[in-house]
Amino acid sequence: MARKQLAKDVIPQLTSNAFARIVGRNAPLHWLLVKAADALAARAITVRPPHIDPLEDYAQIDPSLARLPVDELPRTHFHGTDGPANGLGYVGFDAEARSRFLLWLDHPERDAPTSFQTLYLAHIESALVEAAATDDTRTIEQVIATLRALEVWPHWRRHAQRARTLLFAYLLLGDGAQIGAWLAEGFPTQPVADVALGWQALLGARLTPAVVLGLARLWDIADEKLDVAVVALRLRSLTEDMGVDPLTYALRAALPGAALPEAIVPDEVVPEAAARVQAQQSGPGGAVAAAAAAKPWRSAHRDLRVDFVQLEMKPWIAPLLAELLDDVPRTDAADAAVSVPQAATEAEATTGEWTLILEFQHSRSEYFELALKQAQRLSGYSALVDENRHVVHRVLIKKAEMRRFWQLWDYVMSWSGTRVYVNGVELDKWKIYPYSQYLT
């Protein structure tokens, strides 16, 4: 039975979040999918009919459901796996969880239960479908900007669905170059990166040095900061030797039997590129591998059931990158030293006070969360975002706090993103040990 709809003029102001979906104000997903079916098909995205009541949308915020007043909320807060079970809709939350969810929506960059994040992504996906139906490119771009801003936070990067929703937005935008920029600078998960790389190729964007380095870090081919000028030179040489852009080469390998052109021209839009690939599955004499078939895509909104082409590019691209990056030198230490905070170096220069700065970035180590919590307890801790939009965790250590430094160093010393500066000068890791002359 459908929930009671409130008239738009009596809907209370529940949240300032522009992507929140509210009963009575926003259409339910079923109606959006009907309206957007042709627009999604034009982007080579097939909608599977949802088996739901057309008036029902489990994710939408229902103003008629009970909530706790803010001043009656317990002082404890939900974090991580606390709170409602992941996958529940707003209607499945209790009164306290509904109030907390609405408060959190005004500041979604804050840590929260996974269920809150998933439900917010479901709201965003509904907004994307609506934008596709109305050809609202601006809203799609706003969604991308919002998700890119959120993914710098570790608790958002840990959410598996975050990258999937972001890729869905990029597909609706239909810009291969922007997908490439995300692969180079953002935080896609490995399975999503493979699909994203295939769409970068289908949309005619070329492989760039920045994407090469982004994929190399993601695939553990190279973790160090490599000289981008050398990478660009080698990429150009590889392209000339192959006679085709490496992405086009990988696209042909992933689609055996497909009659692809020498290169997909950059201004070719999604329906022309991807629909051509799908058409060859049933076309005469054009048997395409099963990998080229449209596959189901897992969305945050459980009633958003779509299929689109998902290619496996890593088996063809990864060996090329490993060979291309072999023995590429790192950028010199002078470039790395630029990230030392100016305030710290100026303080040391004017007061003569000894300072040590420890920096580390996100790691796949099982001890990352423990190290981060330990660093955050120190008074000199701060979190910054570098020029590549990577979060850098920085701790300013005083002489009297060296015991804390060694405790933290045991966790982070082997991580690729770890740096140590003494009085503004970066130290090589081999120089860092108890009673080292380099630490005086």
Backbone torsions as a table, in degrees:
resi	resn	phi	psi	omega
1	MET	NA	133.0	-176.5
2	ALA	-70.4	143.9	176.6
3	ARG	-71.3	154.4	-179.6
4	LYS	-64.6	131.8	179.7
5	GLN	-92.1	132.0	176.3
6	LEU	-90.2	145.2	175.4
7	ALA	-64.5	145.9	-175.5
8	LYS	-60.2	-31.6	-176.3
9	ASP	-77.7	-6.1	178.1
10	VAL	-116.2	8.9	178.1
11	ILE	-74.1	123.2	-179.0
12	PRO	-71.5	159.3	175.8
13	GLN	-79.9	99.3	-173.7
14	LEU	-91.8	-31.4	-177.7
15	THR	-158.0	153.1	177.1
16	SER	-90.9	-1.3	-177.9
17	ASN	-68.9	124.0	-174.4
18	ALA	-69.7	-20.3	-176.0
19	PHE	-98.5	0.2	178.5
20	ALA	-66.2	137.5	-179.1
21	ARG	-107.2	122.9	-172.0
22	ILE	-123.2	133.9	177.6
23	VAL	-58.1	130.8	179.5
24	GLY	92.9	-22.6	178.1
25	ARG	-103.9	-38.1	-177.3
26	ASN	-117.1	145.3	178.5
27	ALA	-69.3	144.9	176.5
28	PRO	-67.8	160.3	-173.9
29	LEU	-58.8	-37.7	-178.3
30	HIS	-55.1	-45.5	-178.9
31	TRP	-70.2	-35.1	178.2
32	LEU	-64.4	-39.2	-179.4
33	LEU	-67.5	-38.3	176.3
34	VAL	-61.6	-44.5	-178.4
35	LYS	-68.8	-32.7	-173.5
36	ALA	-96.3	-0.6	-172.9
37	ALA	-54.7	-47.1	-178.6
38	ASP	-67.5	-39.9	179.8
39	ALA	-65.4	-38.6	178.0
40	LEU	-69.6	-39.4	177.8
41	ALA	-61.8	-35.5	177.4
42	ALA	-65.4	-20.1	176.5
43	ARG	-99.9	15.4	179.3
44	ALA	63.9	31.9	176.5
45	ILE	-114.9	121.0	-177.8
46	THR	-98.4	133.4	179.7
47	VAL	-97.2	127.3	171.8
48	ARG	-89.9	131.7	-175.1
49	PRO	-56.8	128.1	178.1
50	PRO	-76.2	143.2	179.2
51	HIS	-99.0	68.0	-177.7
52	ILE	-138.9	161.9	173.6
53	ASP	-64.8	129.3	-177.6
54	PRO	-56.3	-24.9	-178.4
55	LEU	-93.7	-5.1	-176.2
56	GLU	-99.0	142.7	172.4
57	ASP	-149.5	103.5	-173.4
58	TYR	-58.7	-24.7	-173.9
59	ALA	-83.0	-23.7	-173.1
60	GLN	-66.6	150.6	176.6
61	ILE	-81.2	122.0	179.9
62	ASP	-101.3	109.7	-177.9
63	PRO	-62.4	-19.4	-176.6
64	SER	-80.8	-11.7	-179.2
65	LEU	-80.0	148.8	-174.2
66	ALA	-66.0	143.2	175.0
67	ARG	-136.6	153.0	174.8
68	LEU	-82.8	136.3	172.5
69	PRO	-58.3	148.1	-175.9
70	VAL	-57.4	-40.5	-177.0
71	ASP	-73.1	-6.2	177.4
72	GLU	-103.5	-1.3	179.9
73	LEU	-70.0	137.4	175.6
74	PRO	-58.8	155.6	-176.9
75	ARG	-73.3	-20.3	178.7
76	THR	-69.2	153.5	-177.9
77	HIS	-121.1	152.1	175.7
78	PHE	-81.7	141.3	173.5
79	HIS	-145.7	151.0	171.9
80	GLY	52.1	-117.1	-176.8
81	THR	-88.0	1.5	175.5
82	ASP	-68.0	171.5	173.9
83	GLY	83.7	-161.5	-176.1
84	PRO	-64.1	158.2	177.8
85	ALA	-64.8	141.9	179.4
86	ASN	-63.6	136.3	-180.0
87	GLY	102.1	-12.2	177.0
88	LEU	-70.7	149.5	172.0
89	GLY	-91.0	177.7	-179.8
90	TYR	-57.7	-38.9	-178.6
91	VAL	-65.1	-23.5	-179.9
92	GLY	-85.0	-9.9	177.9
93	PHE	-77.3	153.1	171.2
94	ASP	-84.1	178.1	-172.9
95	ALA	-60.9	-39.9	179.5
96	GLU	-66.1	-45.5	-178.5
97	ALA	-63.8	-36.1	178.2
98	ARG	-62.7	-44.1	179.9
99	SER	-64.4	-43.1	-179.7
100	ARG	-66.0	-38.1	179.1
101	PHE	-63.1	-44.2	-179.6
102	LEU	-64.9	-39.0	176.5
103	LEU	-65.0	-42.1	-178.6
104	TRP	-66.4	-33.9	-179.3
105	LEU	-57.5	-26.8	178.2
106	ASP	-73.4	-18.7	179.6
107	HIS	-141.2	66.6	-173.4
108	PRO	-69.9	-5.4	175.9
109	GLU	-74.7	-14.9	-179.4
110	ARG	-75.6	154.7	177.9
111	ASP	-63.1	146.9	-175.4
112	ALA	-162.3	167.2	174.8
113	PRO	-58.7	148.2	177.1
114	THR	-56.5	-34.4	-179.8
115	SER	-63.4	-35.1	177.1
116	PHE	-66.0	-44.4	-179.3
117	GLN	-63.2	-44.6	-179.4
118	THR	-62.5	-43.0	-179.6
119	LEU	-65.8	-38.7	177.0
120	TYR	-63.4	-40.7	177.0
121	LEU	-64.5	-34.4	176.2
122	ALA	-64.0	-40.0	175.8
123	HIS	-62.9	-42.5	-179.8
124	ILE	-63.7	-40.4	179.1
125	GLU	-64.3	-37.6	175.4
126	SER	-63.1	-41.7	177.6
127	ALA	-63.1	-35.4	178.0
128	LEU	-67.4	-42.5	178.3
129	VAL	-61.8	-42.8	178.1
130	GLU	-63.0	-40.3	178.8
131	ALA	-65.4	-37.4	177.3
132	ALA	-64.5	-38.8	-178.8
133	ALA	-64.3	-33.2	-176.7
134	THR	-104.2	7.8	-178.8
135	ASP	55.3	43.1	-177.1
136	ASP	-92.7	82.3	-178.1
137	THR	-63.3	-34.4	-177.7
138	ARG	-60.9	-43.0	179.2
139	THR	-64.8	-40.0	177.9
140	ILE	-60.8	-43.2	178.4
141	GLU	-64.9	-36.6	177.9
142	GLN	-66.5	-38.8	176.5
143	VAL	-61.8	-46.3	-179.9
144	ILE	-59.8	-45.5	179.3
145	ALA	-62.1	-39.9	179.9
146	THR	-64.8	-46.7	-178.4
147	LEU	-69.3	-35.5	176.9
148	ARG	-65.6	-35.0	177.9
149	ALA	-70.3	-35.5	-179.3
150	LEU	-72.5	-31.8	-172.4
151	GLU	-72.8	-5.5	174.7
152	VAL	-75.7	-14.8	-179.7
153	TRP	-87.9	130.2	-176.4
154	PRO	-54.8	-39.5	-177.8
155	HIS	-68.4	-24.2	173.8
156	TRP	-82.2	-36.6	178.3
157	ARG	-64.5	-28.9	179.4
158	ARG	-73.5	-15.9	-177.6
159	HIS	-79.6	116.2	-172.3
160	ALA	-62.2	-31.9	-174.7
161	GLN	-79.1	-19.0	-175.2
162	ARG	-54.7	-46.9	-178.6
163	ALA	-68.4	-32.3	-178.8
164	ARG	-68.5	-42.6	177.8
165	THR	-64.9	-38.7	179.2
166	LEU	-65.9	-41.2	177.5
167	LEU	-64.3	-38.9	176.7
168	PHE	-57.5	-41.1	177.8
169	ALA	-64.2	-41.9	178.9
170	TYR	-63.9	-37.1	178.8
171	LEU	-65.4	-38.5	177.9
172	LEU	-66.8	-33.3	178.2
173	LEU	-72.5	-35.5	176.0
174	GLY	71.9	36.9	-178.0
175	ASP	-121.2	104.0	-178.2
176	GLY	-63.8	-33.8	179.8
177	ALA	-64.4	-38.2	178.8
178	GLN	-70.0	-34.6	174.1
179	ILE	-61.8	-42.3	177.6
180	GLY	-61.2	-41.4	178.9
181	ALA	-62.3	-37.4	178.0
182	TRP	-67.3	-42.1	177.8
183	LEU	-61.7	-32.0	-177.8
184	ALA	-80.4	-37.1	-168.9
185	GLU	-117.8	-17.7	-172.4
186	GLY	-95.8	-156.5	-175.6
187	PHE	-131.2	61.0	174.9
188	PRO	-72.7	150.6	172.5
189	THR	-78.9	161.3	-174.5
190	GLN	-59.8	-48.1	180.0
191	PRO	-61.8	-39.0	-179.6
192	VAL	-69.8	-35.2	179.1
193	ALA	-60.6	-37.7	178.9
194	ASP	-61.9	-46.2	178.9
195	VAL	-66.4	-41.3	-179.7
196	ALA	-62.4	-40.6	179.2
197	LEU	-63.6	-38.9	176.6
198	GLY	-61.7	-39.2	179.3
199	TRP	-74.5	-30.6	173.0
200	GLN	-59.3	-41.1	178.5
201	ALA	-68.9	-45.0	-179.0
202	LEU	-61.7	-31.0	-179.4
203	LEU	-88.0	5.4	171.0
204	GLY	83.6	9.5	178.3
205	ALA	-81.7	141.2	-177.6
206	ARG	-84.9	159.8	174.6
207	LEU	-73.6	130.2	-178.6
208	THR	-114.8	160.5	177.0
209	PRO	-56.9	-37.8	-179.9
210	ALA	-63.8	-40.7	177.6
211	VAL	-67.0	-39.4	177.1
212	VAL	-55.7	-48.7	-178.3
213	LEU	-68.6	-37.5	177.9
214	GLY	-63.2	-44.3	178.8
215	LEU	-68.3	-36.9	179.8
216	ALA	-62.2	-39.8	176.7
217	ARG	-68.5	-42.9	-177.3
218	LEU	-65.3	-38.0	-177.1
219	TRP	-93.1	8.5	178.6
220	ASP	60.6	31.0	174.0
221	ILE	-82.1	-39.0	177.4
222	ALA	-152.2	126.8	-179.8
223	ASP	-101.3	-20.3	-175.3
224	GLU	-78.5	162.0	176.0
225	LYS	-81.4	109.1	-174.2
226	LEU	-97.0	159.5	-179.0
227	ASP	-69.5	109.9	-174.6
228	VAL	-66.7	-28.5	178.8
229	ALA	-65.6	-40.2	178.1
230	VAL	-68.5	-40.2	178.2
231	VAL	-61.1	-43.3	179.5
232	ALA	-62.1	-41.1	179.9
233	LEU	-64.2	-44.6	-179.3
234	ARG	-68.3	-36.8	178.4
235	LEU	-64.3	-42.5	177.6
236	ARG	-62.6	-41.1	179.0
237	SER	-65.6	-41.5	178.6
238	LEU	-62.6	-43.0	179.7
239	THR	-62.2	-41.8	179.2
240	GLU	-66.4	-39.8	179.9
241	ASP	-66.6	-37.9	-178.7
242	MET	-80.6	-21.5	-177.9
243	GLY	75.8	11.0	-178.4
244	VAL	-161.2	153.5	176.4
245	ASP	-61.4	139.0	-178.2
246	PRO	-55.3	-31.5	178.2
247	LEU	-68.5	-37.0	176.8
248	THR	-66.5	-40.2	175.7
249	TYR	-57.9	-48.2	-178.8
250	ALA	-66.2	-34.4	178.9
251	LEU	-63.7	-42.2	177.7
252	ARG	-64.5	-39.7	-179.3
253	ALA	-68.1	-36.3	-180.0
254	ALA	-75.6	-18.4	-178.6
255	LEU	-123.5	63.5	-179.7
256	PRO	-60.7	133.8	-179.8
257	GLY	91.3	-8.9	179.7
258	ALA	-80.7	135.9	-179.2
259	ALA	-85.5	70.9	-179.6
260	LEU	-82.4	148.7	175.9
261	PRO	-72.6	175.6	178.1
262	GLU	-57.0	-37.3	176.0
263	ALA	-156.6	144.3	176.1
264	ILE	-82.7	119.5	-172.7
265	VAL	-63.1	143.5	-173.3
266	PRO	-58.5	-29.6	-176.7
267	ASP	-91.9	11.2	177.8
268	GLU	-77.5	125.5	-173.0
269	VAL	-85.9	170.8	-174.4
270	VAL	-52.1	-51.5	-175.6
271	PRO	-60.6	-32.8	-179.5
272	GLU	-74.4	-39.0	-177.0
273	ALA	-78.7	-56.8	-174.2
274	ALA	-74.3	-37.1	-179.9
275	ALA	-65.2	-33.2	177.3
276	ARG	-62.4	-41.3	178.8
277	VAL	-62.6	-44.9	-178.7
278	GLN	-67.8	-35.1	-177.3
279	ALA	-64.7	-29.8	-177.1
280	GLN	-71.2	-13.8	178.4
281	GLN	-63.7	-33.0	-177.6
282	SER	-114.8	-3.8	-179.0
283	GLY	-70.3	157.6	-178.9
284	PRO	-65.4	125.7	174.7
285	GLY	69.9	16.6	-177.1
286	GLY	-123.1	59.0	-179.7
287	ALA	-70.4	118.5	-180.0
288	VAL	-104.9	145.6	-178.9
289	ALA	-58.6	155.9	-178.2
290	ALA	-59.4	-25.9	-180.0
291	ALA	-62.7	-23.1	-177.9
292	ALA	-81.7	-14.8	-177.3
293	ALA	-66.5	149.7	174.0
294	ALA	-64.9	133.8	-177.3
295	LYS	-120.2	155.3	177.2
296	PRO	-63.2	141.2	178.9
297	TRP	-111.9	131.7	-179.4
298	ARG	-84.7	118.1	-178.1
299	SER	-103.2	163.6	174.8
300	ALA	-70.5	-39.6	176.8
301	HIS	-80.6	116.4	-172.0
302	ARG	-66.1	-15.9	178.3
303	ASP	-97.6	0.9	174.9
304	LEU	-91.2	94.3	-175.5
305	ARG	-111.7	105.6	-176.6
306	VAL	-129.3	155.3	175.5
307	ASP	-123.8	142.8	170.2
308	PHE	-158.9	167.9	-177.1
309	VAL	-61.4	130.7	177.9
310	GLN	-133.0	104.0	-175.0
311	LEU	-94.2	150.9	174.3
312	GLU	-99.9	102.1	-175.5
313	MET	-97.7	-25.3	-174.5
314	LYS	-56.9	-42.7	-178.9
315	PRO	-58.3	-23.8	-178.1
316	TRP	-99.0	-31.2	-177.0
317	ILE	-87.9	-40.1	-174.6
318	ALA	-56.6	-45.6	178.0
319	PRO	-61.6	-35.4	177.8
320	LEU	-64.6	-41.6	-179.2
321	LEU	-68.4	-38.7	179.3
322	ALA	-60.8	-41.8	178.8
323	GLU	-71.0	-40.5	-177.4
324	LEU	-64.6	-36.7	-174.1
325	LEU	-93.5	0.4	-179.2
326	ASP	-60.7	121.7	176.4
327	ASP	67.5	17.2	174.5
328	VAL	-68.7	129.6	-178.0
329	PRO	-71.3	155.1	174.0
330	ARG	-78.1	158.0	171.9
331	THR	-66.3	152.3	-172.6
332	ASP	-69.9	164.0	-175.9
333	ALA	-64.2	-25.0	-179.8
334	ALA	-63.2	-37.9	178.2
335	ASP	-65.4	-41.1	-178.4
336	ALA	-66.5	-32.3	-176.7
337	ALA	-69.1	-13.9	179.1
338	VAL	-60.5	-28.6	-176.2
339	SER	-76.8	-4.8	177.7
340	VAL	-65.5	130.5	-176.4
341	PRO	-62.6	131.6	-177.8
342	GLN	-60.7	-38.3	-178.0
343	ALA	-60.6	-39.6	-178.4
344	ALA	-67.8	-43.7	-178.9
345	THR	-67.2	-36.9	178.5
346	GLU	-67.5	-38.3	179.8
347	ALA	-63.9	-41.1	-180.0
348	GLU	-66.5	-37.7	-177.1
349	ALA	-69.5	-34.3	-175.2
350	THR	-89.5	-29.6	-176.9
351	THR	-106.7	-15.9	-177.7
352	GLY	74.2	8.7	-178.4
353	GLU	-75.6	133.5	178.9
354	TRP	-69.9	132.9	178.7
355	THR	-133.6	144.4	173.4
356	LEU	-127.0	133.1	178.5
357	ILE	-120.2	124.7	176.0
358	LEU	-107.7	127.9	176.7
359	GLU	-122.9	140.3	171.8
360	PHE	-147.8	156.2	-179.1
361	GLN	-116.2	179.0	-179.1
362	HIS	-58.5	139.6	179.1
363	SER	-132.8	152.5	176.0
364	ARG	-80.8	0.0	179.7
365	SER	-59.7	143.7	177.6
366	GLU	-66.7	-13.5	-178.3
367	TYR	-97.2	4.9	-175.5
368	PHE	-60.5	-48.4	-177.1
369	GLU	-62.7	-38.6	179.0
370	LEU	-65.0	-43.6	179.1
371	ALA	-64.7	-40.3	-179.5
372	LEU	-64.2	-44.5	179.4
373	LYS	-62.7	-38.2	179.4
374	GLN	-65.9	-40.7	179.1
375	ALA	-66.3	-39.1	-177.3
376	GLN	-67.3	-18.5	178.0
377	ARG	-77.1	-16.6	-176.8
378	LEU	-83.9	144.4	-175.6
379	SER	-66.2	-26.1	-178.2
380	GLY	-89.1	12.3	-176.8
381	TYR	-79.0	141.9	171.4
382	SER	-152.2	156.7	177.6
383	ALA	-119.0	129.7	-178.8
384	LEU	-125.6	165.2	174.5
385	VAL	-118.5	121.8	-177.0
386	ASP	-82.0	-174.5	-174.4
387	GLU	-66.4	-17.5	178.1
388	ASN	-98.6	13.5	178.8
389	ARG	64.8	25.9	173.5
390	HIS	-93.1	137.6	177.9
391	VAL	-75.7	127.3	177.4
392	VAL	-111.9	123.2	177.4
393	HIS	-93.9	121.2	-172.2
394	ARG	-122.4	135.4	178.8
395	VAL	-128.9	124.0	174.8
396	LEU	-90.9	120.6	-174.5
397	ILE	-111.8	135.2	173.5
398	LYS	-99.5	164.2	-178.3
399	LYS	-53.0	-41.6	-176.5
400	ALA	-70.3	-10.4	-176.8
401	GLU	-106.9	15.0	-174.7
402	MET	-62.3	-27.5	176.8
403	ARG	-61.2	-40.0	176.7
404	ARG	-64.3	-38.3	179.9
405	PHE	-60.8	-46.0	-177.1
406	TRP	-66.0	-34.3	176.8
407	GLN	-62.9	-41.4	179.9
408	LEU	-74.4	-36.9	-178.2
409	TRP	-61.1	-34.1	179.5
410	ASP	-58.8	-31.0	-179.6
411	TYR	-83.4	-42.0	-165.9
412	VAL	-101.7	-6.2	-170.5
413	MET	-60.4	-31.7	-176.1
414	SER	-93.4	-2.0	-177.4
415	TRP	-78.4	143.3	-173.6
416	SER	-66.1	-28.5	-176.3
417	GLY	-92.1	13.3	-177.1
418	THR	-88.4	133.2	178.0
419	ARG	-135.7	148.5	175.6
420	VAL	-130.2	131.8	178.2
421	TYR	-123.5	132.0	174.9
422	VAL	-116.5	118.8	-177.2
423	ASN	52.6	37.9	175.1
424	GLY	87.9	-1.2	-177.7
425	VAL	-113.4	129.3	179.8
426	GLU	-71.8	136.7	177.3
427	LEU	-103.2	140.9	170.3
428	ASP	-67.4	148.1	-174.6
429	LYS	-63.4	-30.7	-177.6
430	TRP	-68.7	-15.8	179.2
431	LYS	-86.9	-2.2	-174.0
432	ILE	-104.2	106.6	177.8
433	TYR	-159.6	159.5	-177.9
434	PRO	-56.0	135.2	179.4
435	TYR	66.0	19.2	177.7
436	SER	-62.6	138.1	178.1
437	GLN	-66.0	-22.5	-177.7
438	TYR	-77.5	-12.4	-179.6
439	LEU	-98.1	6.6	-179.7
440	THR	-90.9	NA	NA
